[in-house]
Amino acid sequence: MTDRGVLYAAAFLRALATGLMGVLLGIYLAKRGFAAGEIGLVIGAGLTGAALSTLIVTFLGDRLGRRRALIVLGLLGAAGGVALILTESVLAASVVAFIGMVNGMGRDRGAALVLEQAILPATTGDAGRTRAFAWYNVLQDIGHALGGALAATPTALRAGFAVDELAAFHVAVGVYAALLLAGSLLYVFLTPASEAPAARDAVRLSPQSRRIIARISLLFALDSLAGGFLGTALLSYFFYERFGAGEAVIAGLFFLARGLNALSHLGAAWLAARIGLVNTMVYTHIPSSLLLMTVPFAPGFAVAAALFLLREALVEMDVPTRQSYVMAMVRPEERTFASGVTHLVRMAGWAVAPFAAGFLMQGLALGAPLYIGGAMKIAYDLALYRAFRHLKPPEERAR
């Protein structure tokens, strides 16, 4: 298996786990008697752990070895899933979520992503880079979709085998842990070519790279803070509380959503080849935010689901284009650091926002995070377009 094949397969398995946990985490914690504010605390703790791991691999990932770091991250995630089954208090669940980097976003946004995205550009040339990232994200979103479908496991177990409700949820969390373990074992097959060139110089950025990373990281911080209000666990909880939808129905909704995400990545690669990476990011992202802000006004679940799915057909088109753009604008030996820094600021925002979102849902309005997150994302898109519309990657300069 080639390095790209290993990355694709491992990312797919991790996405299955992430899609499953993203849909179930909020509902699972609610079934265990946690209030909305407490659910936000646990989700935030998991994302805080993911942010810390991202910080570590940003500065030490190349030195420790990319393959070794990926294996350790997978093992810790699997252990966190097992430990989450055994915890009962809010404090214990938060600690476990932190150490196991439990991801309630519903999308893969952890430290493993940093290392994989640093490796991936070396498996292709400039002309094929965005396409390689597009397929990487397609496989992830197929995994997210199937993982969302796996979230119907508790319902299936209760209906088909008369399993106790909490035990059925424990089986689903166990599946999450097993998927992460299987993904970590795949990294054993990475070749030495996956390691960083000139790792000792990886954090010595050129002045141009330093300026680009600093500017784009500030903008990504705003986008990620907005995204933290809109994680899958919180959105699932919103549909559960606002419309009374059960976990099987919500699992089906997110299965369709991730399928649309996957198709949109291929559309993003096609569109970026014609109008550019930055334009593709902005022109698709703003409409998706406007659609999301209309969801709380829906008179029923069917209308809300339709608006949400329209949003999901657009919202992820900026992901492969953003990843490709960042990797294109720095030197090969700077890629782990650039990927790490940009992901770190995103993880920080995702980690902070759920703490506030949970309490806003409990004390202000159930739809408050959707309004706040959507408005902040629109502000990010406008600022990104103003700052980077004239700064082109190599393939666009060549055209």
VENBEL-V258929 format. One record per backbone hydrogen bond with DSSP energy under -0.5 kcal/mol. CO is the residue of the C=O (numbers start at 0). NH is the residue of the N-H. E is the energy in kcal/mol with one decimal. If there is no record, write none. Layout:
CO_NH_E + CO_NH_E
//
This chain:
1_5_-2.4 + 2_6_-2.5 + 3_7_-2.7 + 4_8_-2.6 + 5_9_-2.8 + 6_10_-2.5 + 7_11_-1.9 + 8_12_-2.1 + 9_13_-2.4 + 10_14_-2.2 + 11_15_-2.0 + 12_16_-1.9 + 13_17_-2.5 + 14_18_-3.1 + 15_19_-2.1 + 16_20_-2.6 + 17_21_-2.6 + 18_22_-1.5 + 19_23_-2.0 + 20_24_-2.8 + 22_26_-0.5 + 23_27_-3.8 + 24_28_-2.6 + 25_29_-1.9 + 26_30_-2.5 + 27_31_-1.2 + 28_33_-2.3 + 29_32_-1.7 + 34_38_-2.5 + 35_39_-2.2 + 36_40_-1.6 + 37_41_-2.1 + 38_42_-2.5 + 39_43_-2.6 + 40_44_-2.3 + 41_45_-2.1 + 42_46_-2.0 + 43_47_-2.1 + 44_48_-2.2 + 45_49_-1.9 + 46_50_-2.2 + 47_51_-2.3 + 48_52_-2.2 + 49_53_-1.9 + 50_54_-2.2 + 51_55_-2.1 + 52_56_-2.4 + 53_57_-1.9 + 54_58_-1.4 + 55_59_-2.7 + 56_60_-1.5 + 59_63_-3.1 + 60_64_-1.5 + 64_68_-2.4 + 65_69_-2.3 + 66_70_-2.1 + 67_71_-2.2 + 68_72_-2.3 + 69_73_-1.9 + 70_74_-2.0 + 71_75_-2.4 + 72_76_-2.1 + 73_77_-2.1 + 74_78_-2.3 + 75_79_-2.2 + 76_80_-1.7 + 77_81_-1.9 + 78_82_-2.4 + 79_83_-1.8 + 80_84_-0.9 + 81_84_-0.8 + 81_85_-0.8 + 82_85_-0.6 + 82_86_-0.7 + 83_86_-0.5 + 88_92_-2.4 + 89_93_-2.3 + 90_94_-2.3 + 91_95_-2.5 + 92_96_-2.5 + 93_97_-2.1 + 94_98_-2.6 + 95_99_-2.8 + 96_100_-0.5 + 96_101_-1.9 + 97_100_-0.7 + 101_103_-0.7 + 103_232_-2.7 + 104_231_-2.3 + 106_108_-0.6 + 109_112_-0.6 + 109_113_-0.8 + 110_114_-1.5 + 111_115_-2.5 + 112_116_-2.5 + 113_117_-1.3 + 114_118_-1.6 + 115_119_-2.4 + 116_120_-0.7 + 118_121_-1.1 + 119_122_-2.0 + 120_123_-1.4 + 124_128_-0.7 + 125_128_-0.8 + 125_129_-0.6 + 127_131_-2.5 + 128_132_-2.3 + 129_133_-2.4 + 130_134_-2.5 + 131_135_-2.0 + 132_136_-2.3 + 133_137_-2.4 + 134_138_-2.6 + 135_139_-1.6 + 136_140_-2.7 + 137_141_-2.4 + 138_142_-2.2 + 139_143_-2.8 + 140_144_-2.6 + 141_145_-2.8 + 142_146_-2.8 + 143_147_-2.4 + 144_148_-2.0 + 145_149_-2.1 + 146_150_-0.8 + 147_150_-0.7 + 148_151_-2.0 + 149_152_-2.3 + 151_155_-2.4 + 152_156_-2.7 + 153_157_-2.2 + 154_158_-2.4 + 155_159_-2.9 + 156_160_-1.9 + 156_162_-1.5 + 157_161_-0.8 + 163_167_-2.5 + 164_168_-1.8 + 165_169_-2.1 + 166_170_-1.9 + 167_171_-1.7 + 168_172_-2.2 + 169_173_-2.1 + 170_174_-2.0 + 171_175_-1.8 + 172_176_-1.9 + 173_177_-2.2 + 174_178_-2.3 + 175_179_-1.7 + 176_180_-2.0 + 177_181_-2.4 + 178_182_-2.2 + 179_183_-2.0 + 180_184_-1.5 + 181_185_-0.9 + 182_185_-0.5 + 182_186_-0.7 + 183_186_-0.6 + 184_187_-1.1 + 185_188_-2.1 + 186_189_-1.8 + 190_193_-2.0 + 191_194_-1.7 + 195_198_-0.6 + 197_200_-2.0 + 198_201_-1.5 + 200_203_-1.9 + 202_204_-1.2 + 205_209_-2.7 + 206_210_-2.1 + 207_211_-2.3 + 208_212_-2.8 + 209_213_-2.2 + 210_214_-2.2 + 211_215_-2.7 + 212_216_-2.1 + 213_217_-1.5 + 214_218_-1.4 + 215_219_-2.5 + 216_220_-2.0 + 217_221_-1.3 + 218_222_-2.1 + 219_223_-2.8 + 220_224_-2.0 + 221_225_-1.9 + 222_226_-2.4 + 223_227_-2.1 + 224_228_-0.6 + 225_228_-1.1 + 226_229_-1.6 + 227_230_-0.6 + 230_234_-2.5 + 231_235_-3.3 + 232_236_-1.9 + 233_237_-2.1 + 234_238_-2.4 + 235_239_-2.3 + 236_240_-2.6 + 237_241_-3.2 + 238_242_-1.5 + 238_244_-1.5 + 239_243_-0.6 + 245_249_-2.4 + 246_250_-2.4 + 247_251_-2.0 + 248_252_-2.1 + 249_253_-2.4 + 250_254_-1.8 + 251_255_-2.1 + 252_256_-2.2 + 253_257_-2.4 + 254_258_-1.8 + 255_259_-2.2 + 256_260_-2.2 + 257_261_-2.3 + 258_262_-2.0 + 259_263_-2.2 + 260_264_-1.3 + 261_264_-0.6 + 261_265_-1.0 + 262_266_-1.7 + 263_267_-2.3 + 264_268_-2.0 + 265_269_-2.0 + 266_270_-2.7 + 267_271_-2.9 + 268_272_-1.5 + 270_273_-1.3 + 270_274_-2.7 + 271_275_-1.7 + 275_279_-1.8 + 276_280_-2.1 + 277_281_-2.2 + 278_282_-2.8 + 279_283_-1.2 + 280_284_-1.1 + 281_285_-1.8 + 283_287_-0.9 + 284_288_-1.7 + 285_289_-1.9 + 286_290_-2.2 + 287_291_-1.9 + 288_292_-1.8 + 289_293_-0.6 + 290_293_-1.2 + 290_294_-0.6 + 291_294_-1.3 + 293_296_-1.2 + 294_297_-1.9 + 299_303_-2.2 + 300_304_-3.1 + 301_305_-2.0 + 302_306_-2.4 + 303_307_-2.4 + 304_308_-2.4 + 305_309_-2.1 + 306_310_-2.0 + 307_311_-2.1 + 308_312_-1.4 + 310_313_-1.5 + 310_314_-2.4 + 311_315_-0.6 + 313_316_-1.7 + 314_317_-0.5 + 315_318_-1.6 + 315_319_-0.6 + 316_320_-0.6 + 317_321_-2.1 + 318_322_-2.5 + 319_323_-2.5 + 320_324_-2.2 + 321_325_-2.3 + 322_326_-2.1 + 323_327_-1.9 + 324_328_-1.4 + 326_329_-0.6 + 330_333_-1.8 + 331_334_-1.2 + 333_337_-2.9 + 334_338_-3.1 + 335_339_-2.8 + 336_340_-3.0 + 337_341_-2.2 + 338_342_-2.1 + 339_343_-2.6 + 340_344_-2.2 + 341_345_-1.1 + 342_346_-3.1 + 343_347_-2.5 + 344_348_-1.8 + 345_349_-2.5 + 346_350_-2.4 + 347_351_-1.9 + 348_352_-2.2 + 349_353_-0.9 + 351_354_-0.9 + 351_355_-0.9 + 352_356_-3.0 + 353_357_-2.4 + 354_358_-1.1 + 355_359_-2.5 + 356_360_-2.5 + 357_361_-1.5 + 358_362_-3.1 + 359_363_-2.4 + 359_364_-1.7 + 364_367_-1.4 + 366_369_-0.9 + 366_370_-1.5 + 367_371_-2.4 + 368_372_-2.7 + 369_373_-1.9 + 370_374_-2.1 + 371_375_-2.2 + 372_376_-1.9 + 373_377_-1.8 + 374_378_-1.8 + 375_379_-2.0 + 376_380_-2.3 + 377_381_-2.1 + 378_382_-2.0 + 379_383_-2.7 + 380_384_-2.3 + 381_385_-1.8 + 382_386_-2.0 + 383_387_-2.3 + 384_388_-1.4 + 387_390_-1.1 + 389_391_-0.9 + 392_395_-0.8 + 392_396_-2.1 + 393_397_-2.3 + 394_398_-1.2
//
